[in-house]
Amino acid sequence: MSGPDKPKVIGEEWSDERVKSFLFITPYDTKLNPDYQVLIKAYQAMRASDFERFLGFFTEAGRDLNAKNELGQTILDHIAEHRRSVDYVAALKKFDAKKSAEA
């Protein structure tokens, strides 16, 4: 899924260790919400199937799936704006992610 709405994603299957490694990403700017930043980085780098696996690890770790960015958007708000994000939106909803108006 490449194009203006989604960065190019590497095509190989990711190991659980590689998927889980995204849990340890920290933003350079400490004013940014670390949970939102982890989610956006995972979305940008992973195929939908790997992103769904990541969401399982993310929620098991007690992280906030409805964390907001500096504009007050949740990851579901952000991803839902992209034309080619249907599988990512479905994965988020499977884990009970909310839009900012619902969170």
Summary of the structure (lengths in Angstrom):
residues: 103
radius of gyration: 12.7
end to end distance: 28.6
largest distance: 35.9
contacts: 269
relative contact order: 0.18
helix: 48%
strand: 2%
